[in-house]
Amino acid sequence: MDKPALVAPAATPLPPRLVDDAVRQLVAKHGATHKARIEQGVAQVASLWRASDGDLAAFCLEHFTADAAARDRLFARFETALEQTDGHFLEIGRELRRASEVDVGPQLPVDQLFAGFEASAHLLDDLFTSKIAFVALLNFPLSTLDQRLAVGTKWSRLQWAQARLTGRFARRVPADVLRRAAEVQAKADQYIADYNLWMHHVLDERGQRVFPSGKRLISHWNLRDELKAQYAAGADGSNRQRVIVRLMERIVTQTIPLVVINNPRVDYDPFSNRVKAAPPDTVEQDAPAPSVVALDEGPEPSTRYAHLLAQFQAARAQDPYSPTMPNAIQRSFELGRELPEARVARLFHDVLESPLVAQVAAEVERRLGRPLEPQDLWYDGFKARSAIPEASLDERTRKKYPTADAYRHDMPRLLVGLGFTKDKARFLAEHILVDPSRGAGHAMQAARRGDFPRLRTRVEPGGMNYKGYNIAVHEMGHNVEQVFSLYGVDHTLLAGVPNSAFTEALAFVFQARDLELLGEKPKDAAAARREATLADFWATWEIAGVALVDVAVWHWLYDHPTATPEQLRDATVAIASDIWARHYQPVLGKAPSPLLGIYSHMVEYPLYLTDYPLGHLIALQIEEQLERAAKQGKRFGDEVERMATIGNIAPDLWMTQAAGGPVSAEPLLRATERALAALPPR
Ligand SMILES: [Zn+2]
């Protein structure tokens, strides 16, 4: 890969004289009473104005709106116009991807090109060059997350909508800087997608083959899922899990021999780190072309960290063009999730440091019948057995839903069954269009009124199987939220929910009722709930540590921007080992390990992992609110509608309005406590 530029090209600031001059002329025209607004508006424009944009003062004189009523009209114009651009561009993209996403018969090679075409790619750039974005920045205040959190509780809905308007224009990153970031991202994708291990050739501590021929696993997803699946295989399973753990550690530390990656022609012992040619009769038929890497080439040369470093440099190159958020860590917390980093860290530590960790660990140990080891980070045994065999469920859903259209016709009944009034159910069903999906299924929002969210559901030739139905009910939950939050919200600039964790939580609540809607009562609902809570707690505990490693590595990068891949490797191993030593080592077998650094997201989608543990916490809070409302005799449908129309305000504010308090780990901790107490006596 090519070397990233170490120093980002800086955006050239305007001479202060031009800014002062514009302010002076505006104050002269509108009067000193508007001075504060003028100064702020001009500063916001100037921070992103380029010499090629022309005469700053002339632009400001023409477009500054002093009168409050006129400013409201200006805002309304923006809201209407952006609903149209957002909505229509979304429709263009949806229709260009239609042949790839919807089952409309055989695909053509050109469908892939249409699917990759992004009609709105230059929209933001164009809104700046046409100066539309600058009109917004001149007249409405930009805010930092701290400001939104400090005063946002007192804001009107209109002020929140205005914050969403200017928030879109807080950055003006040049197209070539974004293109560079996309290239780096694509290379990281490729690196991760090709990182496979041929498990028949990964040996255990005694040099034995313990995995079947042909098993090819991508790091880290398949490796982790294989590890989870091995819980069903007793002591042999534990042995295989130890092999996977050692392999993962070799990847994190980059001590894995280069020749092992994606190569079934060598046998590898991750314990001794020795590698030798595999006997020809063990090499799989579908093996890739022989590796050009020599047997004695040595370890992978920190390629994993070279990709991460390139991602960092590409993100850092955007810093000068984001004046209110000049740091990628800050952008990930302030733009996407709108929760301050320190607060998120505190939420995670509430889980990591909870005395419940030891109690749940003791329960895991009891179920496993052996002391815990590092692999039990991914313990997978909290499950309530389903009473009804899947085959009989398949039979019923196939008969009920031979086509996607059959599901569409049944939607009003399903929605009434969930607890919507007849009228609401009809309204919702009229606003959700159902398509047969090529993939497993998904929900696609609409972004302008007059357009409709889509429910894409997979229907096999013999009809919809139970898995497909289960997913369809989940996606329908997304669609319901999408309809309410677009058609029911007071400002379309506030349509949606604060972030994806919220919409997932609402969808899971629908999905959890899928058997009821088939007329089945789950055998032991209390046991199912208890096991799900314990599984949630363990998964949150696991992924919270992984997320902390991800963020800590980025802090290290900002402190060491000229680091080499090798230095980044050593730092990552040290950070992962340190977080392990503090929170996991005392629980999982007392051995040090860099295991928390294995997630591929760290390389492919940096700074994203934090959303997973947050999602667990948020989902539980929303579920509990719906339970509370049910106990108070409130209709499920009314409560979902109330939550979905709060819209895209800051997460803590949303949660306070939806469930009576900010985002918190407490509900998960209390639910875990209750689940532990309700375990059957032994
Ligand atoms: Zn979902």
Boltz pocket constraint, residues with backbone or C-beta under 6 A from the ligand:
constraints:
  - pocket:
      binder: B
      contacts: [[A, 474], [A, 478], [A, 503], [A, 504], [A, 507]]
      max_distance: 6.0
